[in-house]
Amino acid sequence: MTAAPDQAPAGGRDPTAAVDVDAAIVGGGIAGLWLANLLHARGYRTVVLEADGIGGSQTLASQGMIHGGLKYALSGNLTGASEAIAGMPERWRRCLAGGGDVDLGGLEPLSDRYYMFATSTALGRLTSFFASRTLRGRIRRLEPPEYPAAFADPAFRGVVYELNDFVLDTPDLLAALLRPVADRVYRHRLLPGEVTPADGGCELRLPGARLRARRLILTAGAGTGALLDHLGIASPRMQLRPLHQVLVRHDYPHPLYAHCLTGIRRPEPRMTITSHRDGDGWLWYLGGQIAGDGVAMSDAELADHARRELAACLPWISWERAGISTLRVDRAEPEQTGGRRPDEAFAAAVGPTVVAWPTKLSLVPDLGDKVLALLDPPRPGPAPRLELPRAGLGRVPWSRP
């Protein structure tokens, strides 16, 4: 007796059998894992295909900031970008408390607050803007006894503000998101030729299996571009927005999570600093204006520039013996006029394909809302199982060989 079509014969899976899912997610960074958790909790049969290590190309290169957008309002006015993201810290905090869209209970932030500082108390119109009723609950000027340890040095004579923002350790965040869905996250680099339209959805010809997905959700970062081309999707298009970030290894004993506003001439932080464990000490990771300006610089030029900027922003700390290296990162985003930074998370359906970019780590909950709004209700069926290796966590850039 032969097995019925699409049914595994006794003794093992029929490699020609089809595995049916509601959604096949391509890309295992923060967006893919968040959506996998969101959909799994709502009864969707979901698999994730990740080409390399979980979070390896973009998520693990982020600074882990969950912020409410005030760094986009340094002109002294609220903007579309600052308001699109304003509610995100509270949504994430509900998740950390175990009561949000995704259960992240037990995940501890690297820092429960973020700061803005300047070495001078003269911030012009920003002083009154930060004190305005409009920003009540989002920013607070600190008194010296409240300063974080990095500003306790008597040589610091400036001003420090506390924001309702915080910083997560991205490897810990990814590990927390992976645990509930680990049995459906596979390591496989999806090739464009493996995807074809089929019966109102998509068919993926994978090693040892045919995967029939009602929805194909693309969260593959830079890898989304080639898939869009193969699928003949002319819009939306992808842009890669380059940054050149800075890694600082030093013997200063205190971590710091802060935007430097000293002497800013543009409405953006001079540098954005996060701190990450590096052996027995701290590594400082620098973004902000320095990362944008650094795109046009060589590694050596940016390292020299960063040493000068650190001396200007934090002159009470000696930077002579600090080890400085750089990291080029491409942010994969929906294409914008002039290549500008998008203000919001993005999701759009083109036939059975959903194209999704969170655009910022903070906006991932908003991305979840947008994707859910594009999906039909789940259909009942067996949990999907594929004969593919499981995907493991990637490594942060500063720990790679």
FENZI-V868273 format. One record per backbone hydrogen bond with DSSP energy under -0.5 kcal/mol. CO is the residue of the C=O (numbers start at 0). NH is the residue of the N-H. E is the energy in kcal/mol with one decimal. If there is no record, write none. Layout:
BEGIN
co/nh/e
CO/NH/E
CO/NH/E
END
This chain:
BEGIN
co/nh/e
3/6/-1.3
8/11/-1.5
12/14/-0.6
13/16/-2.1
16/209/-1.6
17/19/-0.6
18/211/-3.0
20/213/-1.8
21/214/-1.0
22/24/-0.6
22/46/-1.7
23/25/-0.5
23/216/-2.8
24/26/-0.7
24/48/-2.7
25/218/-2.6
27/54/-0.9
28/32/-2.4
29/33/-2.2
30/34/-2.5
31/35/-2.1
32/36/-2.2
33/37/-2.6
34/38/-2.9
35/39/-2.4
36/40/-2.2
37/41/-0.6
38/41/-0.8
38/43/-2.5
39/42/-1.6
43/45/-0.7
44/21/-1.8
44/22/-2.0
46/24/-3.0
47/49/-0.5
47/185/-3.1
48/26/-2.8
49/187/-1.8
52/55/-2.3
53/393/-2.3
54/59/-2.8
57/60/-0.8
58/61/-1.7
63/167/-3.1
64/66/-0.6
65/165/-2.0
68/71/-2.2
69/72/-1.9
72/75/-1.8
78/82/-2.1
79/83/-2.0
80/84/-0.8
84/87/-1.8
86/90/-1.5
87/91/-2.6
88/92/-2.4
89/93/-1.9
90/94/-1.5
91/95/-2.4
92/96/-1.5
93/98/-2.6
93/99/-0.7
94/97/-1.6
94/103/-2.2
95/105/-0.8
101/103/-0.8
103/106/-2.2
105/107/-0.6
110/166/-2.3
113/162/-3.4
114/258/-2.6
115/160/-3.2
116/260/-3.3
117/158/-2.1
120/122/-1.0
122/125/-1.7
123/126/-1.4
123/127/-0.6
124/128/-2.1
125/129/-3.0
126/130/-1.0
128/131/-1.3
131/134/-1.1
132/135/-1.7
134/137/-2.6
134/138/-1.1
137/163/-1.4
139/161/-3.4
142/145/-2.6
143/146/-1.6
147/150/-2.1
148/151/-1.7
152/155/-2.1
154/156/-0.6
158/117/-1.8
159/141/-2.8
160/115/-2.1
161/139/-2.0
162/113/-0.9
162/164/-0.7
165/65/-3.2
166/109/-2.2
166/110/-1.4
167/169/-0.7
168/172/-2.5
169/173/-2.7
170/174/-2.3
171/175/-2.2
172/176/-2.0
173/177/-2.2
174/178/-1.8
175/179/-0.6
177/180/-1.2
177/181/-0.8
178/181/-0.8
180/183/-2.3
181/184/-1.1
183/47/-2.6
183/185/-0.6
184/390/-1.8
185/49/-3.0
185/187/-0.8
187/189/-1.0
190/193/-2.3
191/194/-1.6
193/204/-2.5
195/202/-3.4
197/200/-2.4
200/197/-1.9
201/212/-2.9
202/195/-2.2
202/204/-0.6
203/205/-1.1
203/210/-2.8
205/208/-2.0
208/205/-2.1
208/210/-0.5
209/18/-3.2
209/211/-0.6
210/203/-3.0
210/212/-0.6
211/20/-2.7
212/201/-2.7
214/23/-2.5
214/216/-0.6
215/217/-0.6
215/353/-3.1
216/25/-3.0
216/218/-0.7
217/355/-2.2
219/222/-2.1
220/223/-1.8
221/224/-1.0
222/226/-1.1
223/227/-2.5
224/228/-2.0
225/229/-2.3
226/230/-2.4
227/232/-2.5
228/231/-1.1
231/233/-0.9
236/334/-2.9
238/240/-0.6
238/332/-2.5
239/241/-0.7
240/330/-2.7
242/328/-2.5
244/326/-2.4
245/285/-3.0
246/248/-0.5
246/324/-2.4
247/283/-2.6
248/322/-3.1
256/114/-1.4
257/272/-3.1
258/116/-2.3
258/260/-0.6
259/269/-2.4
259/270/-0.8
260/263/-1.7
265/267/-2.5
268/288/-2.3
269/289/-1.0
270/259/-2.9
270/272/-0.5
271/286/-2.7
272/257/-1.5
273/284/-3.2
275/282/-3.0
277/280/-1.7
280/277/-2.5
281/249/-0.8
282/275/-2.6
283/247/-2.9
283/285/-0.5
284/273/-2.0
285/245/-1.8
286/271/-1.9
286/289/-0.6
287/290/-1.1
287/291/-1.5
288/292/-3.0
289/293/-1.5
290/243/-1.9
291/294/-1.2
292/295/-1.0
293/296/-1.6
297/301/-2.6
298/302/-2.3
299/303/-2.2
300/304/-2.4
301/305/-2.9
302/306/-1.8
303/307/-1.7
304/308/-2.5
305/309/-2.8
306/310/-1.7
307/311/-1.6
308/312/-2.6
309/313/-2.9
313/316/-1.7
318/321/-0.9
321/323/-0.6
322/248/-3.2
324/246/-3.0
326/244/-2.7
328/242/-2.7
328/330/-0.6
329/331/-0.7
330/240/-2.6
330/332/-0.5
332/238/-2.9
335/338/-2.4
336/339/-1.1
345/356/-2.5
347/354/-2.9
349/352/-1.9
351/215/-2.0
352/349/-3.4
352/354/-0.5
353/217/-3.1
353/355/-0.5
354/347/-1.9
356/345/-3.0
357/359/-1.0
359/362/-0.9
360/363/-1.7
361/364/-0.5
362/366/-2.1
363/367/-2.2
364/368/-1.7
365/369/-2.1
366/370/-2.5
367/371/-2.5
368/372/-1.8
370/373/-1.6
370/374/-0.5
371/374/-1.2
385/387/-1.6
388/186/-3.1
391/53/-3.3
395/398/-1.9
396/399/-1.1
END
